[in-house]
């Protein structure tokens, strides 16, 4: 019996792989599995039971066969499926010019025909004919261990590898010579950031970035928090990648689990520490590493407030009448917030035409303000004076 496995066969003039019976009247047995066969000038796999009137007994499984000029699998002469050898199943034959196969009823029901989603089809690339994390071939192969498969794939990655985002109760083997594999990276910490301040009913973007021990980014997850009902029992909803979770604001915490396709499962916590703040932290059990790694929000709590309702009025104080050329005008700006807490409020007033600002004339309830920025709430830009208040 001949075993043909873990091969990458591409761009040949004729067939990508040929099984030819050589002994007249005798049976030739072939197991063909875990091969990737791409862009060949004839068939992907040719089963030749015509030469010398031989009888071909075959098992074909877990092969990825695409973009060939002929059939994905073609049989000529006497070709028979032998259940003692294995199955004709779990193959992906796609985009072959002549068709998926030409072997009649031997083609099993667990074969598929779907785009394998190659990382690259450019010869010479490091990822040439490797499959991506979204590939239809991942975890869709049959268990080839009873047939003496090699423990590694064509590139030396371990086989099988159970991809966390693909579910197949029958097997963890991938179709083709590539076993999609993500090495376990040592998670060091999470860094959590948010836009700034959250307002009731207004989405707030939360970014969670995971770093390894070499300070390299492993993954970044971005979600949206929307807060409803201020300072009362209400809900906070979190959405990420189409998944949703809900936090009930009753003094406990909400757990949201998000899957990163290649990097395990992390848990997202929101903890209500007071009426108007939320603490955010993330922890995870990382792959085979059972250590729980937690990192608190590096920006501090997320402040939650109702939507502000600010009214601003401007009143001239002096003089009572027309100031005349060269005169002074003194006026007051009042603002009041009748809604939720307002953060980072900035009031800007442009100088009217034909007037100039009198240096050092700004003040507020705290006293005199300078014209420069950064030392108090007021500053003059050259065309407007501005008041900036932080909460």
Residue pairs with C-beta under 8 A, 6 or more apart in sequence:
1 29
1 30
1 31
1 85
2 19
2 28
2 29
2 30
2 31
3 30
3 31
3 33
3 147
3 148
4 17
4 19
4 30
4 31
4 32
4 33
4 35
5 31
5 32
5 33
5 34
5 35
5 144
5 149
5 150
6 34
6 35
6 149
6 150
6 152
6 153
6 154
6 177
7 17
7 35
7 36
7 37
7 154
7 177
8 35
8 36
8 38
8 129
8 154
8 177
9 16
9 17
9 35
9 36
9 37
9 38
9 40
10 16
10 36
10 37
10 38
10 39
10 40
10 123
10 129
11 38
11 39
11 40
11 123
12 40
12 41
13 40
13 41
13 42
14 40
14 41
14 42
15 40
15 41
15 42
15 43
15 44
15 45
15 46
15 70
16 37
16 38
16 40
16 42
16 43
16 44
16 45
16 65
16 68
17 32
17 35
17 37
17 44
17 45
17 46
18 45
18 46
18 48
19 28
19 30
19 32
19 45
19 46
19 47
19 48
19 56
19 58
20 28
20 48
20 51
20 54
21 27
21 28
21 48
21 49
21 51
21 52
21 54
21 55
21 56
21 77
21 78
22 28
22 51
22 52
22 54
23 52
23 54
24 52
24 53
24 54
25 53
25 54
25 55
26 54
26 55
27 54
27 55
27 56
27 57
28 54
28 55
28 56
28 57
29 57
29 58
29 82
29 85
30 47
30 56
30 57
30 58
30 59
30 85
31 58
31 59
31 85
31 86
31 147
32 45
32 58
32 59
32 60
32 61
32 63
33 59
33 60
33 61
33 62
33 63
33 86
33 144
33 147
33 149
34 62
34 63
34 141
34 144
34 149
34 150
34 153
34 159
34 173
34 176
34 177
35 63
35 64
35 176
35 177
36 63
36 64
36 129
36 154
36 176
36 177
36 178
37 44
37 45
37 63
37 64
37 65
37 66
37 68
38 64
38 65
38 66
38 67
38 68
38 121
38 129
39 66
39 67
39 68
39 121
40 68
40 69
40 70
41 68
41 69
42 68
42 69
42 70
43 68
43 69
43 70
43 71
43 72
43 73
43 74
43 96
43 98
44 63
44 65
44 66
44 68
44 70
44 71
44 72
44 73
44 93
44 96
45 60
45 63
45 65
45 72
45 73
45 74
46 70
46 74
46 75
46 76
47 56
47 58
47 73
47 74
47 75
47 76
47 79
47 103
48 56
48 76
48 77
49 55
49 56
49 75
49 76
49 77
49 78
49 79
49 80
50 76
50 77
50 78
51 77
53 77
53 78
54 77
54 78
55 78
55 80
56 75
56 77
56 78
56 79
56 80
57 80
57 81
57 82
57 85
58 79
58 80
58 81
58 82
58 85
58 88
59 81
59 82
59 85
59 86
59 87
59 88
59 147
60 73
60 87
60 88
60 91
61 86
61 87
61 88
61 89
61 90
61 91
61 141
61 142
61 144
62 90
62 91
62 141
62 142
62 144
62 173
62 174
62 175
62 176
63 91
63 92
63 175
63 176
64 91
64 92
64 116
64 131
64 137
64 175
64 176
64 177
64 178
65 72
65 73
65 91
65 92
65 93
65 94
65 96
66 72
66 92
66 93
66 94
66 95
66 96
66 116
67 95
67 96
68 96
68 97
69 96
69 97
69 98
70 96
70 97
70 98
71 93
71 96
71 98
71 99
71 100
71 101
71 102
72 91
72 93
72 94
72 96
72 99
72 100
72 101
73 91
73 93
73 100
73 101
73 102
73 103
73 107
74 98
74 101
74 102
74 103
75 102
75 103
75 104
75 106
79 103
79 106
80 106
81 88
81 106
85 147
86 144
86 146
86 147
87 108
87 110
87 142
88 103
88 106
88 107
88 108
88 111
89 108
89 109
89 110
89 111
89 142
90 108
90 110
90 111
90 140
90 141
90 142
90 171
90 173
90 175
91 111
91 112
91 175
92 111
92 112
92 113
92 114
92 116
92 136
92 137
92 140
92 175
92 176
93 100
93 101
93 111
93 113
94 100
94 112
94 113
94 114
94 115
94 116
95 115
100 107
100 111
100 113
101 107
101 111
110 142
112 136
112 140
112 175
114 136
115 136
116 131
116 135
116 136
116 137
116 175
116 176
117 131
117 132
117 134
117 135
117 136
118 129
118 130
118 131
118 132
118 135
119 125
119 127
119 128
119 129
119 130
119 131
119 132
120 126
120 127
120 128
120 129
120 130
121 128
121 129
122 128
129 178
130 155
130 178
130 180
131 137
131 138
131 174
131 176
131 178
131 180
132 180
133 163
133 165
133 180
133 261
133 262
135 174
135 180
137 174
137 175
137 176
137 180
138 163
138 166
138 174
138 180
139 160
139 162
139 163
139 166
139 167
139 168
139 171
139 172
139 173
139 174
140 166
140 168
140 171
140 174
140 175
141 160
141 171
141 173
141 174
141 175
142 170
142 171
142 173
143 170
143 171
143 173
144 173
149 159
150 159
151 158
151 159
152 158
152 159
152 179
153 159
153 174
153 177
153 178
153 179
153 181
154 177
154 178
155 178
157 178
157 179
157 181
158 179
158 181
159 173
159 174
159 179
160 171
160 172
160 173
160 174
160 179
161 172
161 174
161 179
161 180
161 181
161 182
162 172
163 172
163 180
163 261
164 259
164 261
164 262
164 264
164 265
165 259
165 261
173 179
174 180
182 262
182 263
184 286
184 287
184 288
184 289
185 212
185 218
185 263
186 212
186 213
186 286
186 289
187 210
187 211
187 212
187 218
187 284
187 286
187 289
187 293
188 211
188 212
188 213
188 215
188 293
189 210
189 211
189 293
189 295
190 208
190 209
190 210
190 211
190 266
190 282
190 284
190 293
190 294
190 295
191 208
191 209
191 211
191 295
191 298
192 206
192 207
192 208
192 209
192 280
192 281
192 282
192 295
192 296
192 297
192 298
192 299
193 206
193 207
193 209
193 298
193 299
194 204
194 205
194 206
194 207
194 225
194 280
194 297
194 299
194 302
195 204
195 205
196 343
196 344
197 302
197 303
197 305
197 343
197 344
198 204
198 225
198 227
198 278
198 302
198 303
198 304
198 305
199 227
199 304
199 305
199 306
199 307
199 308
199 340
200 227
200 228
200 229
200 230
200 304
200 305
200 306
200 307
200 340
201 226
201 227
201 228
201 307
202 226
202 227
202 307
203 224
203 225
203 226
204 224
204 225
204 226
204 227
204 302
205 222
205 223
205 224
206 222
206 223
206 224
206 225
206 238
206 280
206 302
207 220
207 221
207 222
208 220
208 221
208 222
208 223
208 266
208 268
208 282
209 217
209 219
209 220
209 221
210 217
210 218
210 219
210 220
210 260
210 263
210 266
210 284
211 217
211 218
212 218
218 263
219 260
219 262
219 263
221 240
221 241
221 258
221 260
221 266
222 240
223 238
223 239
223 240
223 256
223 258
223 268
224 238
224 239
224 240
225 236
225 237
225 238
225 270
225 278
225 302
226 236
226 237
227 234
227 236
227 304
228 234
228 235
228 236
228 237
229 235
229 249
230 276
230 304
230 305
230 306
230 340
231 275
231 276
231 306
232 249
233 248
233 249
233 250
234 249
235 246
235 247
235 248
235 249
236 246
236 247
236 249
236 254
236 270
236 278
237 244
237 245
237 246
237 247
238 244
238 245
238 246
238 247
238 254
238 256
238 268
238 270
239 245
240 256
240 258
241 258
243 258
245 254
245 255
245 256
245 257
245 268
246 254
247 253
247 254
247 256
247 270
248 254
249 272
251 272
252 272
253 269
253 270
253 271
253 272
254 269
254 270
255 267
255 268
255 269
256 267
256 268
256 270
257 265
257 266
257 267
257 268
258 265
258 266
258 268
259 265
260 266
263 287
264 284
264 285
264 286
264 287
265 284
265 285
266 282
266 283
266 284
267 282
267 283
267 284
268 280
268 282
269 280
269 281
269 282
269 283
270 278
270 279
270 280
271 278
271 279
271 280
271 281
272 278
273 279
273 301
276 303
276 304
276 305
276 341
277 301
277 302
277 303
277 304
278 301
278 302
278 304
279 296
279 297
279 301
279 302
280 296
280 297
280 301
280 302
281 294
281 295
281 296
281 297
282 294
282 295
283 292
283 293
283 294
284 292
284 293
285 291
285 292
286 293
303 341
303 343
305 340
305 341
305 342
305 343
306 339
306 340
306 341
307 339
307 340
308 337
308 339
308 340
308 341
308 342
309 337
309 338
309 339
309 340
310 335
310 336
310 337
310 338
310 339
310 342
310 345
311 335
311 336
311 338
312 333
312 334
312 335
312 347
313 333
313 334
313 335
314 331
314 332
314 333
314 334
314 349
315 331
315 332
315 333
315 334
316 329
316 330
316 331
317 330
317 331
317 332
318 328
318 329
318 330
319 327
319 328
319 329
323 329
328 358
329 355
330 361
333 347
333 349
333 387
335 345
335 347
341 391
342 391
343 390
343 391
344 388
344 389
344 390
344 391
345 388
345 389
345 391
346 386
346 387
346 388
346 389
347 386
347 387
347 388
348 384
348 385
348 386
349 384
349 385
349 386
350 383
350 384
351 357
351 383
351 384
351 385
357 380
357 385
359 371
359 380
360 368
360 370
360 371
362 368
362 369
362 370
362 371
362 378
362 380
362 385
362 387
363 369
363 378
364 377
364 378
364 387
366 376
366 377
369 376
369 377
369 378
369 379
369 387
370 376
370 378
370 379
371 378
371 379
371 380
372 379
373 379
377 387
377 388
377 389
378 385
378 386
378 387
378 388
379 385
379 386
379 388
380 386
